[in-house]
């Protein structure tokens, strides 16, 4: 959301952002020109004030596009936008969630004509399989975008911080410390890896205390490093030898893209979005035969979800050199298919189809409001 807001402003659009008070206001301090509105609370969908609060903002701003990044807000936003004549309403789904084929969603996508934006083909397919009102005309895939980091000297600042030698290997994980991310599998994974391998996790979350206790009880606590949030994520990625995504659920994991943008070889579970990112057929109906196997993609190795033996086998295949993914190959994949410029070009066309139509006889591009 922050990247899209900042880029929209840089491209000359007027942007109004509505947030719950005392949540993420500080994240947008670097967005000059942003009109920020806050609400003290969000009422239920049955509370008339919920609709009144949003409608008042819509009447003031008169947006050309209403972008709704939270699933819980889809109904209220779609209804208000329809009643007040907003030309385009785009709903966002960034992780696989439960959807029900009920009257509410039928009204959202058929009556209110809302569009759905997802960040992977896997999410698009899962949503279409559940909701019969979704199709290629109202569901759109735009991959999250990244600026390719500059090539840096072969420096490993985190290894120095952890007291590791150049001969010791450091595998990285990054993300919130939650059940979704699968960090509880790490002791079983690390127990199957060589003694000189360590794993470092960047992030905080509700499972931090439980994970620390689990890691210490496993006897592998000296090789499992919980780093907390890292101000220097560039230094974190540069310090790694490999990257591991052991998630149970995603949409398409940003950290996996980021790791590849630094040229790292990666291992990922078959969480939504990972197969297509790593160059495997995401729609294969019978991909796995047992929980010790992994599959080789064009850009990384893929394992079943929740299978520590398979994850360890894939990591060992990279450590031993059985499989190799060149730095330039990984970086070129991100540059060609997951750039920030590409994401914003597609976002602009989706948000403002009339203003960005190639066949529109305009001498200049207007400045729509988002």
Secondary structure, 3 states (H helix, E strand, C coil): CHHHHHHHHHCCCECEEEEECCCCHHHHCCCCCCEEEEECCCCCCCCHHHHHHHHHHHHHHCCCEEEECCHHHHHHHHHHHHHCCCCEEEEEECCCCCCCCCHHHHHHHHHCCCEEEECCHHHHHHHHHHCCCCCCCCEEECCCCECCCCCCCCCCHHHHHHCCCCCCEEEEEECCCCHHHCHHHHHHHHCCCCCCEEEEEEECCCCHHHHHHHHHHCCCHHHEEEEECCCCHHHHHHCCCEEEECCCCCCCCHHHHHHHHCCCCEEEECCCCHHHHCCCCCCCCCCCCCCCCEEECCCCEEECCCCHHHHHHHHHHHHCCCCCCCHHHHHHHHHHHCEHHHHHHHHHHHHCHHHHCCCCCCCCCCCCEC
